[in-house]
Amino acid sequence: CLVFGASCVFIFPRSSGSAIPRPARKKVLEPFAFEVDESDHCETPGVAYKHIAFLLREIAQEKFQEPWRIASKKIQIYDPYYCQGGVKTRLLRLGFERVHNENQDFYKVCEAGQVPPFDVLLTNPPFSADEHFSFALDFAIKSGKPWLMILPVHVIFRNLFVNPTQDLPWRPFVVAPQKKYNFKTPAPLPPPPTENRAKARSRSRLTHTLWVVHGGENQALHQRLLEVAQKKVSDLCHVATNVLELPKVALPGEWTEEMRQNAEREGLELP
C-alpha cells in the first residue's frame, strides 16, 4: 500500500491475509461399553441407507397414517450395534430424526430387560462371530416389529439363518446392491493392522452383503414393503423373494456343504 507524507512516499508490503493454521481437533475415542473385535470397526455407508429409505418411509406411514415427510420424523428406529454413531447422521439426512444407536452392550441391555421402545429394527450386526447373527435374528423375529438387517450373502445359506426364518408365515425378501457396499472404519478408531487388512476389510472386498427385510407380524405391511422395493429400489438393487432370484454376482464365491444343502433345497443349481 502507499502512504503519502510531506516529501516522500512510503511503500509497505501487502499482508498475505492468510490466517495462522489452527491445530486440528482430534476426536477422543470413547471407551466401548462392550468387548470389540477390530474387524467389526466398520460403519454402514450412506448409500446403503438410501437404498432402503423408501421402505422405512412406508413403515412410518403405516405406523402414523400420515404423509411420509411427517411420519419419518416420528418413527423410532433402533440399531443396537454401536460403532461411532454414524447411523444417526446418515438417517437424519434422509429425514429420520429418532434413531437409537448408543454406546451400549446390546446383550446386557436385553438381559436386563432395558430395550428402548422402537417401531423398526434397522441394523448391521458384527460379522466377526456367528453368535451375533443368531442373536440379532432371534431378537428381530421375536420382536414382531418390521426389521431390516445387513448380512453377508453366505449367511442366508447357513442353518443359523435358514432354520429360524423358514417357518415364518411369510419369509423375508432381500435387497442386494448391484455394487458391493464399501464399509469404512471411522475416525478416531484405529485403522485395521496392515498384516490383517484383508480380514478387517472382508465386508467390502471379500463378500457381497445385502439387506434382509421383513414386515414383522404385519403381513399386509410386509407385502407392501416388497411392492415398494420392486417398484422404487429395483433400478439400484436386485430385489429377490428367494435365492433363485439372486443374480450370480451376488452369490457366495465359496460353498460349504451346509450351504450347498440349503441352496439345493431351495432349487438352486450349483456347479
C-alpha positions in Angstrom: 0.0 0.0 0.0 1.1 3.6 -0.4 1.3 6.2 2.4 1.9 9.8 1.3 3.9 12.1 3.6 5.1 15.7 3.2 8.0 14.9 1.0 8.2 11.2 0.4 6.1 8.1 -0.4 6.4 5.1 1.8 5.5 1.7 0.3 4.5 -1.2 2.7 4.1 -4.8 1.5 0.5 -6.1 1.4 -0.5 -8.6 4.0 -1.0 -12.0 2.6 -4.2 -12.3 4.6 -3.5 -15.9 5.4 -4.7 -17.0 8.8 -2.5 -18.9 11.2 -3.5 -22.5 10.9 -5.0 -24.0 14.0 -4.2 -27.5 15.1 -6.9 -29.9 14.1 -9.0 -31.1 17.0 -8.7 -34.8 17.5 -11.8 -36.7 18.3 -11.4 -38.5 21.6 -12.3 -42.2 21.4 -14.9 -43.1 24.0 -14.3 -46.4 25.6 -16.7 -49.1 24.4 -19.3 -50.5 26.8 -18.7 -53.9 25.3 -16.0 -56.2 24.0 -15.0 -55.4 20.5 -13.2 -57.0 17.6 -11.1 -54.8 15.3 -12.6 -56.4 12.2 -16.0 -55.1 13.3 -14.9 -51.4 13.3 -16.9 -50.6 10.1 -20.0 -48.4 9.7 -22.7 -48.8 7.1 -22.2 -46.4 4.2 -24.9 -43.8 3.4 -25.8 -45.3 0.1 -27.0 -48.5 1.9 -29.5 -46.4 3.8 -30.6 -44.6 0.7 -31.4 -48.0 -0.9 -33.9 -48.8 1.9 -35.2 -45.3 2.7 -38.4 -45.9 0.7 -39.1 -48.9 2.9 -38.6 -47.0 6.1 -40.9 -44.3 4.8 -43.6 -47.0 4.1 -43.2 -48.3 7.6 -43.5 -44.8 9.1 -46.7 -44.1 7.1 -48.2 -47.4 8.2 -47.4 -46.6 11.8 -48.7 -43.0 11.9 -51.1 -42.8 9.0 -49.5 -39.5 7.9 -47.5 -38.4 4.9 -44.0 -39.8 4.9 -42.3 -36.4 5.4 -44.1 -36.1 8.7 -44.2 -39.7 9.8 -40.5 -40.2 9.1 -39.7 -37.6 11.8 -41.7 -39.6 14.4 -40.8 -43.2 13.7 -38.4 -44.7 16.3 -35.6 -46.7 14.7 -33.4 -49.0 16.8 -29.9 -50.0 15.8 -28.5 -51.9 18.8 -24.9 -52.4 17.4 -22.8 -49.3 18.0 -19.6 -48.2 16.2 -19.3 -44.4 16.3 -22.9 -43.4 15.8 -22.7 -42.6 12.1 -26.1 -44.2 11.5 -27.8 -41.2 13.2 -26.2 -38.7 10.9 -26.9 -40.7 7.8 -30.5 -41.4 8.6 -31.1 -37.8 9.7 -30.1 -36.7 6.1 -32.9 -38.9 4.9 -35.5 -37.3 7.2 -35.4 -39.8 10.1 -34.8 -38.0 13.4 -35.5 -40.6 16.1 -32.7 -43.1 15.9 -31.4 -45.0 19.0 -27.8 -46.1 18.5 -25.8 -45.7 21.7 -22.6 -47.0 23.2 -24.3 -49.8 25.0 -23.9 -53.6 25.3 -26.8 -54.9 23.4 -26.7 -58.3 25.0 -26.7 -56.8 28.5 -29.5 -54.4 27.6 -31.6 -57.4 26.5 -30.7 -59.4 29.6 -31.7 -56.5 31.9 -35.0 -56.0 30.0 -34.0 -52.4 29.1 -34.6 -52.5 25.4 -35.8 -49.0 24.3 -39.2 -48.6 22.6 -38.9 -48.8 18.9 -41.0 -49.2 15.7 -38.5 -50.8 13.4 -35.2 -52.6 13.9 -32.5 -51.5 11.4 -29.1 -52.9 12.0 -25.8 -54.2 10.7 -24.6 -56.9 13.2 -20.9 -57.6 13.7 -19.5 -60.1 11.2 -16.8 -61.5 13.5 -18.8 -64.3 15.1 -21.9 -66.4 14.2 -23.4 -65.7 17.6 -24.0 -62.0 16.6 -26.1 -63.1 13.6 -28.1 -65.7 15.6 -28.8 -63.3 18.4 -29.8 -60.4 16.1 -32.1 -62.7 14.1 -33.7 -64.2 17.2 -34.3 -60.7 18.6 -35.7 -59.4 15.4 -38.2 -62.2 14.9 -39.4 -62.3 18.5 -39.9 -58.5 18.5 -42.8 -58.8 16.0 -41.7 -55.5 14.6 -40.5 -54.8 11.0 -36.8 -55.4 10.6 -34.1 -54.7 8.1 -30.7 -56.2 8.6 -27.4 -56.2 6.6 -25.9 -59.7 6.3 -23.1 -61.3 4.2 -24.8 -63.2 1.4 -23.3 -66.5 2.6 -25.2 -66.2 5.9 -28.6 -66.6 4.2 -27.5 -70.1 3.1 -26.4 -71.0 6.7 -28.5 -73.0 9.1 -28.4 -70.1 11.6 -30.5 -68.1 9.1 -32.5 -70.8 7.3 -33.8 -72.5 10.4 -35.3 -69.5 12.2 -36.8 -68.0 9.0 -38.1 -71.0 7.1 -41.1 -71.4 9.5 -42.2 -67.8 9.4 -45.7 -67.2 8.0 -44.1 -65.0 5.3 -40.4 -65.2 4.6 -38.0 -62.3 4.3 -37.0 -60.8 1.0 -33.6 -59.4 0.2 -32.3 -56.2 -1.4 -28.9 -56.8 -2.9 -26.9 -53.8 -4.2 -25.6 -54.0 -7.7 -22.2 -52.8 -6.4 -20.7 -54.0 -3.2 -21.1 -51.7 -0.2 -17.9 -50.1 0.9 -17.6 -50.3 4.7 -15.0 -48.0 6.3 -13.5 -47.6 9.7 -14.5 -44.1 11.0 -12.1 -41.9 13.0 -10.9 -41.9 15.7 -10.9 -45.7 15.6 -7.5 -47.1 14.6 -7.2 -48.4 11.0 -7.0 -52.2 10.6 -3.5 -53.5 11.0 -1.7 -53.9 7.7 -0.9 -57.6 8.3 -4.6 -58.3 8.9 -6.2 -55.8 6.4 -7.8 -58.5 4.3 -9.8 -59.7 7.3 -10.6 -56.3 8.6 -11.9 -55.3 5.2 -13.7 -58.6 4.4 -17.1 -56.9 4.4 -16.2 -54.7 1.4 -13.7 -56.7 -0.6 -14.3 -60.4 0.0 -18.0 -60.8 0.4 -21.3 -59.5 -1.0 -23.6 -58.0 1.6 -27.3 -57.5 1.3 -30.4 -56.2 3.2 -32.7 -58.8 4.6 -36.2 -57.3 5.0 -39.3 -58.5 6.9 -42.5 -56.8 7.8 -42.8 -58.4 11.3 -46.2 -59.6 12.3 -48.0 -57.4 9.8 -48.4 -59.4 6.6 -50.1 -56.6 4.7 -47.1 -54.3 5.5 -44.7 -57.0 4.5 -46.3 -57.3 1.1 -46.3 -53.5 0.6 -42.6 -53.3 1.5 -41.9 -55.9 -1.2 -44.0 -54.0 -3.7 -42.3 -50.7 -2.8 -38.9 -52.4 -3.2 -39.8 -53.8 -6.5 -41.1 -50.5 -7.8 -38.7 -48.0 -6.4 -35.5 -49.8 -5.5 -35.1 -52.4 -8.3 -33.2 -49.9 -10.5 -30.4 -49.7 -7.9 -30.6 -53.1 -6.3 -31.7 -56.7 -7.0 -34.9 -57.5 -5.1 -35.3 -61.2 -4.5 -38.0 -63.1 -2.7 -35.9 -66.3 -2.8 -32.4 -67.3 -3.6 -33.3 -68.4 -7.1 -33.9 -64.7 -8.0 -30.5 -63.6 -6.8 -28.0 -62.8 -9.7 -24.9 -64.9 -9.9 -22.7 -62.0 -9.0 -24.4 -61.7 -5.6 -24.0 -65.4 -4.7 -21.2 -66.6 -2.4 -17.8 -67.4 -4.0 -17.2 -70.4 -1.9 -19.7 -73.0 -0.6 -19.6 -75.2 2.4 -21.5 -78.5 2.5 -24.1 -76.9 4.8 -24.6 -74.0 2.4 -24.9 -76.3 -0.6 -27.5 -78.5 1.1 -29.6 -75.4 1.9 -29.2 -74.0 -1.6 -30.2 -77.2 -3.2 -33.3 -77.5 -1.0 -34.3 -74.1 -2.5 -33.8 -75.4 -6.0 -30.6 -73.6 -6.7 -28.3 -75.5 -9.1 -24.6 -75.2 -8.2 -21.5 -76.2 -10.2 
